[in-house]
């Protein structure tokens, strides 16, 4: 069993931040415990990362029809994986990986020369946030376990990670499917963009531009649609949308650029997730 390199940031619980540390977790608060039957861990060995990559392949390629270029059949693997920390939720009874996020820290983003999100968006306006900004990506949950417990377990562990390492900003993309039976249908994505920009658009100084924009001018954005559960959850937390969606032909999705600053976390969810 091959161990992964030493993480660039502390992963597991340890001493609380010292006096004066810029932390958003209340000093006396305990991280939200995972729901019964779930276990949250950070990958320590390559076989654990492989388990996450198999889940990602099952969700993105098999279930959603994404076209993945991968060196190992049945796995979703790209060049960012070796630089990321991988957060896993396991079912306690079977030890199966049923949920995952990957996290790119500021130090590793500097080593790579950028983030995955920058392949789809020009992030120039976020340059002042980068020293304390992490990128979240490849979020997925096994279809048999898509209930709030898995997402809450992931978010609780991410909150602890951010607090422990005195990081204050998270970015990533939220995906909206635009393919139906192999045919492009972008009206739902265009309508969701219209809805979220009215209430959740970030200030102009943080706006970003897609490198391959969704062709909004040719789409009907008047539909009354419900945001996907994950996007709805992000918005409830206080996440802001950074600009119009990019089109990802390989994944068959419209990707909304999202940013959440710890200071903007909705008080209700701060108490629920962090006890603060």
Short mmCIF file of the C-alpha atoms (twelve columns), coordinates in Angstrom:
data_MODEL
# 
_entry.id   MODEL 
# 
loop_
_atom_site.group_PDB 
_atom_site.id 
_atom_site.type_symbol 
_atom_site.label_atom_id 
_atom_site.label_alt_id 
_atom_site.label_comp_id 
_atom_site.label_asym_id 
_atom_site.label_seq_id 
_atom_site.Cartn_x 
_atom_site.Cartn_y 
_atom_site.Cartn_z 
_atom_site.pdbx_PDB_model_num 
ATOM 1   C CA . UNK A 1   0.000   0.000  0.000   1 
ATOM 2   C CA . UNK A 2   1.740   3.154  -1.208  1 
ATOM 3   C CA . UNK A 3   1.412   6.189  1.031   1 
ATOM 4   C CA . UNK A 4   0.687   9.620  -0.405  1 
ATOM 5   C CA . UNK A 5   3.157   12.513 0.006   1 
ATOM 6   C CA . UNK A 6   2.944   14.540 3.205   1 
ATOM 7   C CA . UNK A 7   -0.015  16.953 2.911   1 
ATOM 8   C CA . UNK A 8   0.790   20.639 2.524   1 
ATOM 9   C CA . UNK A 9   -1.850  21.474 5.166   1 
ATOM 10  C CA . UNK A 10  -2.983  19.793 8.359   1 
ATOM 11  C CA . UNK A 11  -5.810  17.335 7.645   1 
ATOM 12  C CA . UNK A 12  -6.717  15.710 10.939  1 
ATOM 13  C CA . UNK A 13  -7.889  17.270 14.193  1 
ATOM 14  C CA . UNK A 14  -5.102  18.646 16.322  1 
ATOM 15  C CA . UNK A 15  -4.475  21.564 18.665  1 
ATOM 16  C CA . UNK A 16  -6.847  24.469 18.262  1 
ATOM 17  C CA . UNK A 17  -5.468  27.644 16.632  1 
ATOM 18  C CA . UNK A 18  -3.594  29.790 19.097  1 
ATOM 19  C CA . UNK A 19  -4.621  33.223 20.376  1 
ATOM 20  C CA . UNK A 20  -4.876  35.758 17.604  1 
ATOM 21  C CA . UNK A 21  -5.109  33.162 14.845  1 
ATOM 22  C CA . UNK A 22  -7.494  34.166 12.061  1 
ATOM 23  C CA . UNK A 23  -9.916  31.298 12.449  1 
ATOM 24  C CA . UNK A 24  -13.626 31.170 11.709  1 
ATOM 25  C CA . UNK A 25  -14.312 28.136 13.921  1 
ATOM 26  C CA . UNK A 26  -15.329 29.121 17.438  1 
ATOM 27  C CA . UNK A 27  -12.508 28.047 19.850  1 
ATOM 28  C CA . UNK A 28  -14.879 25.938 21.921  1 
ATOM 29  C CA . UNK A 29  -16.793 24.396 19.042  1 
ATOM 30  C CA . UNK A 30  -16.486 20.799 17.962  1 
ATOM 31  C CA . UNK A 31  -16.779 19.883 14.302  1 
ATOM 32  C CA . UNK A 32  -20.156 18.459 13.333  1 
ATOM 33  C CA . UNK A 33  -20.060 14.687 13.837  1 
ATOM 34  C CA . UNK A 34  -20.957 12.606 10.762  1 
ATOM 35  C CA . UNK A 35  -24.386 11.006 10.710  1 
ATOM 36  C CA . UNK A 36  -24.706 7.467  12.037  1 
ATOM 37  C CA . UNK A 37  -23.388 4.949  9.551   1 
ATOM 38  C CA . UNK A 38  -20.906 7.353  7.932   1 
ATOM 39  C CA . UNK A 39  -17.175 7.781  8.377   1 
ATOM 40  C CA . UNK A 40  -15.239 10.773 7.023   1 
ATOM 41  C CA . UNK A 41  -11.527 10.420 6.254   1 
ATOM 42  C CA . UNK A 42  -8.789  12.093 4.260   1 
ATOM 43  C CA . UNK A 43  -7.037  9.790  1.805   1 
ATOM 44  C CA . UNK A 44  -3.642  8.687  3.085   1 
ATOM 45  C CA . UNK A 45  -2.788  6.027  0.487   1 
ATOM 46  C CA . UNK A 46  -3.065  5.681  -3.281  1 
ATOM 47  C CA . UNK A 47  -5.628  2.904  -3.025  1 
ATOM 48  C CA . UNK A 48  -7.956  5.322  -1.194  1 
ATOM 49  C CA . UNK A 49  -7.568  7.879  -3.987  1 
ATOM 50  C CA . UNK A 50  -8.281  5.111  -6.498  1 
ATOM 51  C CA . UNK A 51  -11.541 4.336  -4.672  1 
ATOM 52  C CA . UNK A 52  -12.582 7.996  -5.013  1 
ATOM 53  C CA . UNK A 53  -11.625 7.968  -8.687  1 
ATOM 54  C CA . UNK A 54  -13.758 4.868  -9.287  1 
ATOM 55  C CA . UNK A 55  -16.754 6.567  -7.690  1 
ATOM 56  C CA . UNK A 56  -16.163 9.672  -9.799  1 
ATOM 57  C CA . UNK A 57  -16.008 7.569  -12.964 1 
ATOM 58  C CA . UNK A 58  -19.229 5.767  -12.067 1 
ATOM 59  C CA . UNK A 59  -21.042 9.073  -11.510 1 
ATOM 60  C CA . UNK A 60  -19.539 11.283 -14.216 1 
ATOM 61  C CA . UNK A 61  -18.884 8.810  -17.042 1 
ATOM 62  C CA . UNK A 62  -21.361 5.966  -16.526 1 
ATOM 63  C CA . UNK A 63  -24.290 7.871  -15.018 1 
ATOM 64  C CA . UNK A 64  -23.882 11.317 -16.624 1 
ATOM 65  C CA . UNK A 65  -22.174 10.322 -19.886 1 
ATOM 66  C CA . UNK A 66  -19.040 12.475 -19.561 1 
ATOM 67  C CA . UNK A 67  -16.214 11.845 -22.020 1 
ATOM 68  C CA . UNK A 68  -13.184 11.234 -19.815 1 
ATOM 69  C CA . UNK A 69  -9.580  10.869 -20.910 1 
ATOM 70  C CA . UNK A 70  -8.087  8.612  -18.259 1 
ATOM 71  C CA . UNK A 71  -4.974  6.422  -18.078 1 
ATOM 72  C CA . UNK A 72  -6.743  3.764  -15.987 1 
ATOM 73  C CA . UNK A 73  -10.040 2.289  -17.255 1 
ATOM 74  C CA . UNK A 74  -12.938 2.693  -14.859 1 
ATOM 75  C CA . UNK A 75  -11.294 5.611  -13.035 1 
ATOM 76  C CA . UNK A 76  -11.641 9.396  -13.414 1 
ATOM 77  C CA . UNK A 77  -8.022  10.598 -13.272 1 
ATOM 78  C CA . UNK A 78  -6.459  13.886 -14.315 1 
ATOM 79  C CA . UNK A 79  -3.216  15.749 -13.654 1 
ATOM 80  C CA . UNK A 80  -4.719  17.680 -10.704 1 
ATOM 81  C CA . UNK A 81  -5.334  14.554 -8.625  1 
ATOM 82  C CA . UNK A 82  -1.694  14.147 -7.611  1 
ATOM 83  C CA . UNK A 83  -1.666  17.685 -6.201  1 
ATOM 84  C CA . UNK A 84  -4.970  17.551 -4.333  1 
ATOM 85  C CA . UNK A 85  -6.056  16.298 -0.937  1 
ATOM 86  C CA . UNK A 86  -8.957  13.856 -1.261  1 
ATOM 87  C CA . UNK A 87  -11.810 13.832 1.238   1 
ATOM 88  C CA . UNK A 88  -13.845 10.620 1.450   1 
ATOM 89  C CA . UNK A 89  -17.094 9.580  3.069   1 
ATOM 90  C CA . UNK A 90  -17.321 5.844  3.713   1 
ATOM 91  C CA . UNK A 91  -20.319 3.737  4.647   1 
ATOM 92  C CA . UNK A 92  -19.451 2.410  8.091   1 
ATOM 93  C CA . UNK A 93  -20.953 -1.052 7.468   1 
ATOM 94  C CA . UNK A 94  -19.231 -1.777 4.122   1 
ATOM 95  C CA . UNK A 95  -16.335 0.751  4.145   1 
ATOM 96  C CA . UNK A 96  -17.359 1.672  0.579   1 
ATOM 97  C CA . UNK A 97  -16.498 5.188  -0.574  1 
ATOM 98  C CA . UNK A 98  -19.880 6.835  -1.171  1 
ATOM 99  C CA . UNK A 99  -18.925 10.511 -1.371  1 
ATOM 100 C CA . UNK A 100 -15.872 12.571 -2.205  1 
ATOM 101 C CA . UNK A 101 -14.405 16.039 -2.749  1 
ATOM 102 C CA . UNK A 102 -10.916 16.935 -3.832  1 
ATOM 103 C CA . UNK A 103 -9.231  20.007 -2.380  1 
ATOM 104 C CA . UNK A 104 -6.464  22.024 -4.022  1 
ATOM 105 C CA . UNK A 105 -4.626  24.124 -1.453  1 
ATOM 106 C CA . UNK A 106 -2.995  27.505 -2.193  1 
ATOM 107 C CA . UNK A 107 0.488   25.968 -1.962  1 
ATOM 108 C CA . UNK A 108 -0.327  23.238 -4.462  1 
ATOM 109 C CA . UNK A 109 -2.078  25.681 -6.802  1 
ATOM 110 C CA . UNK A 110 1.157   27.678 -6.888  1 
ATOM 111 C CA . UNK A 111 3.129   24.525 -7.713  1 
ATOM 112 C CA . UNK A 112 0.727   23.710 -10.538 1 
ATOM 113 C CA . UNK A 113 0.626   27.269 -11.800 1 
ATOM 114 C CA . UNK A 114 -3.141  27.521 -11.384 1 
ATOM 115 C CA . UNK A 115 -6.377  25.737 -10.569 1 
ATOM 116 C CA . UNK A 116 -8.703  23.420 -12.472 1 
ATOM 117 C CA . UNK A 117 -11.308 26.205 -12.574 1 
ATOM 118 C CA . UNK A 118 -8.885  28.351 -14.573 1 
ATOM 119 C CA . UNK A 119 -9.242  25.966 -17.495 1 
ATOM 120 C CA . UNK A 120 -12.811 27.242 -17.843 1 
ATOM 121 C CA . UNK A 121 -12.614 30.805 -16.462 1 
ATOM 122 C CA . UNK A 122 -10.301 33.806 -16.338 1 
ATOM 123 C CA . UNK A 123 -9.787  34.241 -12.579 1 
ATOM 124 C CA . UNK A 124 -7.605  37.364 -12.764 1 
ATOM 125 C CA . UNK A 125 -9.912  39.326 -10.470 1 
ATOM 126 C CA . UNK A 126 -9.485  36.767 -7.670  1 
ATOM 127 C CA . UNK A 127 -5.724  37.254 -7.405  1 
ATOM 128 C CA . UNK A 128 -5.925  39.027 -4.023  1 
ATOM 129 C CA . UNK A 129 -7.857  36.073 -2.560  1 
ATOM 130 C CA . UNK A 130 -5.442  33.361 -3.676  1 
ATOM 131 C CA . UNK A 131 -3.161  33.177 -0.597  1 
ATOM 132 C CA . UNK A 132 -6.063  31.882 1.526   1 
ATOM 133 C CA . UNK A 133 -8.231  30.328 -1.186  1 
ATOM 134 C CA . UNK A 134 -8.816  26.614 -1.763  1 
ATOM 135 C CA . UNK A 135 -10.436 25.022 -4.777  1 
ATOM 136 C CA . UNK A 136 -13.083 22.338 -4.313  1 
ATOM 137 C CA . UNK A 137 -13.772 19.965 -7.161  1 
ATOM 138 C CA . UNK A 138 -14.996 16.597 -8.400  1 
ATOM 139 C CA . UNK A 139 -17.783 16.517 -5.813  1 
ATOM 140 C CA . UNK A 140 -19.997 13.453 -6.150  1 
ATOM 141 C CA . UNK A 141 -22.132 11.080 -4.089  1 
ATOM 142 C CA . UNK A 142 -23.106 7.487  -4.840  1 
ATOM 143 C CA . UNK A 143 -26.699 7.402  -6.186  1 
ATOM 144 C CA . UNK A 144 -27.844 5.091  -3.376  1 
ATOM 145 C CA . UNK A 145 -26.699 7.590  -0.727  1 
ATOM 146 C CA . UNK A 146 -27.911 10.960 -2.029  1 
ATOM 147 C CA . UNK A 147 -29.342 12.247 1.184   1 
ATOM 148 C CA . UNK A 148 -28.295 15.215 3.261   1 
ATOM 149 C CA . UNK A 149 -26.100 13.195 5.598   1 
ATOM 150 C CA . UNK A 150 -23.282 12.584 3.110   1 
ATOM 151 C CA . UNK A 151 -23.078 16.228 1.986   1 
ATOM 152 C CA . UNK A 152 -23.240 17.469 5.578   1 
ATOM 153 C CA . UNK A 153 -20.434 15.089 6.522   1 
ATOM 154 C CA . UNK A 154 -18.275 16.425 3.681   1 
ATOM 155 C CA . UNK A 155 -19.021 20.052 4.518   1 
ATOM 156 C CA . UNK A 156 -18.321 19.503 8.204   1 
ATOM 157 C CA . UNK A 157 -14.882 18.074 7.443   1 
ATOM 158 C CA . UNK A 158 -14.158 20.864 4.948   1 
ATOM 159 C CA . UNK A 159 -15.091 23.442 7.567   1 
ATOM 160 C CA . UNK A 160 -12.692 21.911 10.065  1 
ATOM 161 C CA . UNK A 161 -9.954  21.836 7.415   1 
ATOM 162 C CA . UNK A 162 -10.462 25.500 6.544   1 
ATOM 163 C CA . UNK A 163 -10.449 26.551 10.184  1 
ATOM 164 C CA . UNK A 164 -7.393  24.526 11.124  1 
ATOM 165 C CA . UNK A 165 -5.359  25.994 8.289   1 
ATOM 166 C CA . UNK A 166 -6.714  29.551 8.596   1 
ATOM 167 C CA . UNK A 167 -8.090  29.588 5.056   1 
ATOM 168 C CA . UNK A 168 -11.080 31.783 4.307   1 
ATOM 169 C CA . UNK A 169 -12.245 31.339 0.705   1 
ATOM 170 C CA . UNK A 170 -13.463 28.387 -1.358  1 
ATOM 171 C CA . UNK A 171 -13.987 28.361 -5.125  1 
ATOM 172 C CA . UNK A 172 -15.230 25.767 -7.562  1 
ATOM 173 C CA . UNK A 173 -17.801 25.061 -10.239 1 
ATOM 174 C CA . UNK A 174 -21.361 23.815 -9.884  1 
ATOM 175 C CA . UNK A 175 -22.451 21.806 -12.909 1 
ATOM 176 C CA . UNK A 176 -25.821 21.782 -14.669 1 
ATOM 177 C CA . UNK A 177 -26.438 19.010 -17.254 1 
ATOM 178 C CA . UNK A 178 -27.123 20.341 -20.765 1 
ATOM 179 C CA . UNK A 179 -27.284 17.079 -22.724 1 
ATOM 180 C CA . UNK A 180 -30.412 14.951 -23.124 1 
ATOM 181 C CA . UNK A 181 -30.120 11.792 -25.176 1 
ATOM 182 C CA . UNK A 182 -27.010 13.125 -26.854 1 
ATOM 183 C CA . UNK A 183 -28.735 16.386 -27.861 1 
ATOM 184 C CA . UNK A 184 -27.780 19.802 -26.477 1 
ATOM 185 C CA . UNK A 185 -30.505 21.437 -24.345 1 
ATOM 186 C CA . UNK A 186 -29.214 24.526 -22.573 1 
ATOM 187 C CA . UNK A 187 -32.492 26.248 -21.706 1 
ATOM 188 C CA . UNK A 188 -32.548 24.935 -18.124 1 
ATOM 189 C CA . UNK A 189 -28.993 26.146 -17.501 1 
ATOM 190 C CA . UNK A 190 -29.791 29.554 -19.017 1 
ATOM 191 C CA . UNK A 191 -32.897 29.855 -16.846 1 
ATOM 192 C CA . UNK A 192 -30.980 28.903 -13.708 1 
ATOM 193 C CA . UNK A 193 -28.354 31.523 -14.527 1 
ATOM 194 C CA . UNK A 194 -31.079 34.151 -14.845 1 
ATOM 195 C CA . UNK A 195 -32.484 33.168 -11.455 1 
ATOM 196 C CA . UNK A 196 -29.231 33.052 -9.501  1 
ATOM 197 C CA . UNK A 197 -27.775 36.264 -10.925 1 
ATOM 198 C CA . UNK A 198 -30.741 38.208 -9.562  1 
ATOM 199 C CA . UNK A 199 -29.966 37.327 -5.927  1 
ATOM 200 C CA . UNK A 200 -26.581 35.663 -5.682  1 
ATOM 201 C CA . UNK A 201 -24.213 37.450 -8.073  1 
ATOM 202 C CA . UNK A 202 -20.843 38.428 -6.586  1 
ATOM 203 C CA . UNK A 203 -19.599 42.040 -6.517  1 
ATOM 204 C CA . UNK A 204 -18.082 43.302 -9.757  1 
ATOM 205 C CA . UNK A 205 -14.541 43.137 -8.355  1 
ATOM 206 C CA . UNK A 206 -14.774 39.325 -8.174  1 
ATOM 207 C CA . UNK A 207 -16.537 38.648 -11.475 1 
ATOM 208 C CA . UNK A 208 -14.908 36.149 -13.814 1 
ATOM 209 C CA . UNK A 209 -15.319 35.397 -17.513 1 
ATOM 210 C CA . UNK A 210 -15.814 31.974 -19.119 1 
ATOM 211 C CA . UNK A 211 -13.301 30.903 -21.727 1 
ATOM 212 C CA . UNK A 212 -16.024 28.975 -23.613 1 
ATOM 213 C CA . UNK A 213 -19.302 30.698 -22.705 1 
ATOM 214 C CA . UNK A 214 -22.633 28.924 -22.817 1 
ATOM 215 C CA . UNK A 215 -24.415 30.439 -25.866 1 
ATOM 216 C CA . UNK A 216 -26.981 32.260 -23.722 1 
ATOM 217 C CA . UNK A 217 -28.143 34.544 -26.543 1 
ATOM 218 C CA . UNK A 218 -29.540 31.488 -28.377 1 
ATOM 219 C CA . UNK A 219 -31.274 29.931 -25.367 1 
ATOM 220 C CA . UNK A 220 -34.627 30.377 -23.662 1 
ATOM 221 C CA . UNK A 221 -33.982 31.625 -20.120 1 
ATOM 222 C CA . UNK A 222 -37.635 32.079 -19.174 1 
ATOM 223 C CA . UNK A 223 -38.262 28.606 -17.732 1 
ATOM 224 C CA . UNK A 224 -39.312 28.216 -14.121 1 
ATOM 225 C CA . UNK A 225 -36.823 25.632 -12.880 1 
ATOM 226 C CA . UNK A 226 -35.616 24.341 -9.551  1 
ATOM 227 C CA . UNK A 227 -31.832 24.465 -8.926  1 
ATOM 228 C CA . UNK A 228 -30.137 21.073 -8.459  1 
ATOM 229 C CA . UNK A 229 -29.891 20.084 -4.794  1 
ATOM 230 C CA . UNK A 230 -26.148 20.751 -4.542  1 
ATOM 231 C CA . UNK A 231 -26.438 24.246 -6.045  1 
ATOM 232 C CA . UNK A 232 -29.402 25.001 -3.800  1 
ATOM 233 C CA . UNK A 233 -27.342 23.904 -0.805  1 
ATOM 234 C CA . UNK A 234 -24.412 26.109 -1.807  1 
ATOM 235 C CA . UNK A 235 -26.660 29.144 -2.182  1 
ATOM 236 C CA . UNK A 236 -28.255 28.546 1.223   1 
ATOM 237 C CA . UNK A 237 -24.797 28.546 2.771   1 
ATOM 238 C CA . UNK A 238 -24.128 32.009 1.358   1 
ATOM 239 C CA . UNK A 239 -22.198 31.094 -1.787  1 
ATOM 240 C CA . UNK A 240 -21.950 33.733 -4.521  1 
ATOM 241 C CA . UNK A 241 -21.985 33.157 -8.279  1 
ATOM 242 C CA . UNK A 242 -18.996 34.772 -9.973  1 
ATOM 243 C CA . UNK A 243 -20.416 35.158 -13.467 1 
ATOM 244 C CA . UNK A 244 -22.156 33.500 -16.383 1 
ATOM 245 C CA . UNK A 245 -21.698 29.764 -16.991 1 
ATOM 246 C CA . UNK A 246 -19.033 28.112 -19.091 1 
ATOM 247 C CA . UNK A 247 -19.824 25.219 -21.403 1 
ATOM 248 C CA . UNK A 248 -17.943 21.966 -20.806 1 
ATOM 249 C CA . UNK A 249 -18.518 19.768 -23.887 1 
ATOM 250 C CA . UNK A 250 -16.630 16.799 -22.410 1 
ATOM 251 C CA . UNK A 251 -18.794 16.611 -19.293 1 
ATOM 252 C CA . UNK A 252 -21.934 17.799 -21.076 1 
ATOM 253 C CA . UNK A 253 -22.531 20.516 -18.490 1 
ATOM 254 C CA . UNK A 254 -22.860 24.229 -17.980 1 
ATOM 255 C CA . UNK A 255 -20.535 25.190 -15.131 1 
ATOM 256 C CA . UNK A 256 -21.358 28.054 -12.779 1 
ATOM 257 C CA . UNK A 257 -18.301 29.591 -11.071 1 
ATOM 258 C CA . UNK A 258 -18.957 29.753 -7.323  1 
ATOM 259 C CA . UNK A 259 -17.203 31.413 -4.409  1 
ATOM 260 C CA . UNK A 260 -17.880 31.089 -0.704  1 
ATOM 261 C CA . UNK A 261 -16.140 33.266 1.837   1 
ATOM 262 C CA . UNK A 262 -16.173 32.041 5.409   1 
ATOM 263 C CA . UNK A 263 -17.212 35.490 6.615   1 
ATOM 264 C CA . UNK A 264 -20.359 35.222 4.478   1 
ATOM 265 C CA . UNK A 265 -21.423 31.795 5.757   1 
ATOM 266 C CA . UNK A 266 -25.089 32.025 6.717   1 
ATOM 267 C CA . UNK A 267 -25.392 32.172 10.554  1 
ATOM 268 C CA . UNK A 268 -27.883 29.305 10.641  1 
ATOM 269 C CA . UNK A 269 -25.472 26.963 8.864   1 
ATOM 270 C CA . UNK A 270 -22.464 28.272 10.762  1 
ATOM 271 C CA . UNK A 271 -24.176 27.111 13.964  1 
ATOM 272 C CA . UNK A 272 -25.299 23.825 12.454  1 
ATOM 273 C CA . UNK A 273 -22.010 22.872 10.818  1 
ATOM 274 C CA . UNK A 274 -19.520 24.501 13.161  1 
ATOM 275 C CA . UNK A 275 -21.291 25.199 16.414  1 
ATOM 276 C CA . UNK A 276 -20.122 28.819 16.171  1 
# 
